[in-house]
């Protein structure tokens, strides 16, 4: 267990005790990890990230407690075939933007057929604009993730969305095996779409 992991465990335990009877332990843990991961993706200096995540998570949990312990933050799920490119870029971008938003937003990514690594060219394109994707990894989509999402964003049609589930489709080329110049264009297209999505989500929060 790393030093950060030990600190996060102590933070989780402390906040769970602080909000006992108001917010369940799973919600506390999710907020602590979401805040830490969002900061890890965007921070150039990794020192003191658990402490900063604790501060941000505490503010979000206080907001939840003030609304009768209902987790009001919208949950967005980005889906792609491998969860190794488009969905990972979208997740990183909306996570950074949400750190500065008035209302919290929870985002995840997943794939119908995930591979074991994020595409190197995607990591290179994101590094150029200050994103560190080394903490992330492709994940398999689960029925639980589908059910929990308030909005599903499909970057291709490889994942089936249940009838009646709110979703949008982004027609984006797969960055795998493309030259960096083309991946930059895909990245910038995703960035524009994320800003539009964020504006929509905050307007209804």
Secondary structure as the mmCIF struct_conf table of DSSP 4:
data_model
#
loop_
_struct_conf.conf_type_id
_struct_conf.id
_struct_conf.beg_label_comp_id
_struct_conf.beg_label_asym_id
_struct_conf.beg_label_seq_id
_struct_conf.end_label_comp_id
_struct_conf.end_label_asym_id
_struct_conf.end_label_seq_id
HELX_RH_AL_P HELX_RH_AL_P1 UNK A 3 UNK A 18
TURN_TY1_P TURN_TY1_P1 UNK A 19 UNK A 22
BEND BEND1 UNK A 23 UNK A 23
HELX_RH_AL_P HELX_RH_AL_P2 UNK A 25 UNK A 42
BEND BEND2 UNK A 44 UNK A 44
TURN_TY1_P TURN_TY1_P2 UNK A 47 UNK A 48
HELX_RH_AL_P HELX_RH_AL_P3 UNK A 49 UNK A 66
TURN_TY1_P TURN_TY1_P3 UNK A 67 UNK A 69
BEND BEND3 UNK A 73 UNK A 73
STRN STRN1 UNK A 74 UNK A 80
BEND BEND4 UNK A 81 UNK A 85
HELX_RH_AL_P HELX_RH_AL_P4 UNK A 86 UNK A 99
TURN_TY1_P TURN_TY1_P4 UNK A 100 UNK A 100
BEND BEND5 UNK A 101 UNK A 103
STRN STRN2 UNK A 105 UNK A 111
TURN_TY1_P TURN_TY1_P5 UNK A 112 UNK A 113
BEND BEND6 UNK A 116 UNK A 117
HELX_RH_AL_P HELX_RH_AL_P5 UNK A 120 UNK A 128
TURN_TY1_P TURN_TY1_P6 UNK A 129 UNK A 130
TURN_TY1_P TURN_TY1_P7 UNK A 134 UNK A 135
STRN STRN3 UNK A 140 UNK A 140
HELX_RH_AL_P HELX_RH_AL_P6 UNK A 143 UNK A 148
BEND BEND7 UNK A 150 UNK A 150
STRN STRN4 UNK A 151 UNK A 154
BEND BEND8 UNK A 155 UNK A 159
TURN_TY1_P TURN_TY1_P8 UNK A 163 UNK A 164
STRN STRN5 UNK A 167 UNK A 169
TURN_TY1_P TURN_TY1_P9 UNK A 176 UNK A 177
HELX_RH_AL_P HELX_RH_AL_P7 UNK A 180 UNK A 204
#
